[in-house]
């Protein structure tokens, strides 16, 4: 399959970064512009088209050869590949509106990290559900691109790795070729279920890590949180049929560590504000970014109950976010659980 024109849906941080990488790797293709970027907010789209800069990603400058538009039909026309960089909870609404203009059978790669509330579907499942009237009978290649990738670091072209996972080997290989640069290395994988679960659940643990930072609980506590958080993520993954090794690779422990330690991680930063005593609604009102982990916590709790999986850290984060539990009391609750042998996965 030859890919020479890509539509990127979403002008948030990851959408911008993906468009920037693709503008570099697709430069010189026969079809120009090779990369088209769609955004929903007219004011920001117009500003980005003119200045090639955006307050959503300070210091980043979008290549001149990327077409920026708020018109979905223009962006999607003739696309060989679609990159879905829309926050999970908005994905269905946006893609359903775009169904008319989406080329039939064209592959879609998701860079969203979350679980849809209510349906408990992963982003690639939401994509199939939204774009195709009968997704079970449609042979649309779907993939997920994920890994330890804080967008501001990608914008500075700092060394990074990702995994392109799909049940369709061809699209995974194409993504590997398209996104590989001299600073970004792409691996392929065949466990999209595990990769998507890892990407969603690590945001919940990152909120917990931020709470510890806000409380100045120390690195011992934070490292323990990562280890035990990974254990409950892997338990959920196993219960849902994912491969255990996925959670000990780039999409699992790699992404978890980056999200929990980076000062630029949105979910960790949200947790830190909560640990310092800020009210969740106040924090969300003052931030320009979508904090995926907040909505995902609710969905993951529902999945855990549905699959009868014990996830004490996730339950503690849920109680802080939605039940008014004081973060200090949440830590006390975790530390006073019954003593037992360590179990991973």
C-alpha positions, 0 to 999 in steps of 0.5 A: 500500500502506497501512502502519499497523503495523510489527514490528521484529525485534531490540532491538539498537541499530538495532532500537531506533532504527528502532522509535523513528523509526517510533513518531514517524512512525506516531503517530496511526494507526488501529491501536495500537500501531503499532510492535511490537518483538521481542527474544530475551533475556527479561531485557533485553526485560522491562527495556526494556518497563518502563523504556523504556531499555537499556544497549545504547544509553545515553541512548536512551528508547523511546517509550511507544507501542511494544509490547515483547515476547519473543513473536514471534507477538504482535509479528508479528500483523497486521504490514503491514511487518517490519523485520529488525534481527538480526545477519546470522549469527543471521538465518536461525535466528531467522527460520526459527523465526518462519516460522509467525507471519509474515504471507504476502506482507508486505514485509521491510526489512533493516537488517543489514550482513553476509554469511552465512558458508557460504552467502555470501548477503546478508541479504535473500536469507537473509530470503527463504530463511528465511521462505518455503518456496519463495522463488523463487515467493513475491512477498514485497517485500524491501528494504534500508535502509542508509547512514552511520548510527551508531546512537548519533547516530541516537538523539540525532536528529542529522541523517542520511541513508539509502537504501531500495533494492529491486527493488520500487519500491513498498516503497522509496517506502513506506520513504522515507515511513515513515522520513523525519523532520525530521532523517532524510532517506531516498533511494530506490534500485534496486540492493539488491545493491550497497547490501547489499554496500557495507554488509557490506564497509565493516565489514571496512575499518573494522576495518583503520581501527581497527587504524591508529588503535590503531597511531597510524599517522596520518590519511594512512594512514587516508585512503589506506586508505579510498580503496583499501578503496573500490576493492576493495569496488567491484571485488567489487561489479562482479564480482557485478553491482552498479552501480558508482555505488552504491559512490560514494553514501550506502551506499558511500563515505558509510557507509565514512567514517562507520564508519571515523572515528566513535569509536562505530563497533563495527568500528573500535573492535574494530580499534583494540583489536587495533592496541593489542595486545588479543587478538580473543577477549578483545575480543569477550568484553568487548563487549556488541555484535555486531561484524559485520565479524569474521564478515563478513571470512571471508565476503568472503574467500570471495566474493573467491576465488569471483569471482577478485577481488583484495582485499589489505586484506580479506586483511590483515584476515583474516590478523590476525583468523584467522591470528595475523598481527601488525597491524604486519606486516599493514601492512608486507605491504600497503606492500611490494606491487608498484608499479602504476598506481592503479585504482579499481573 
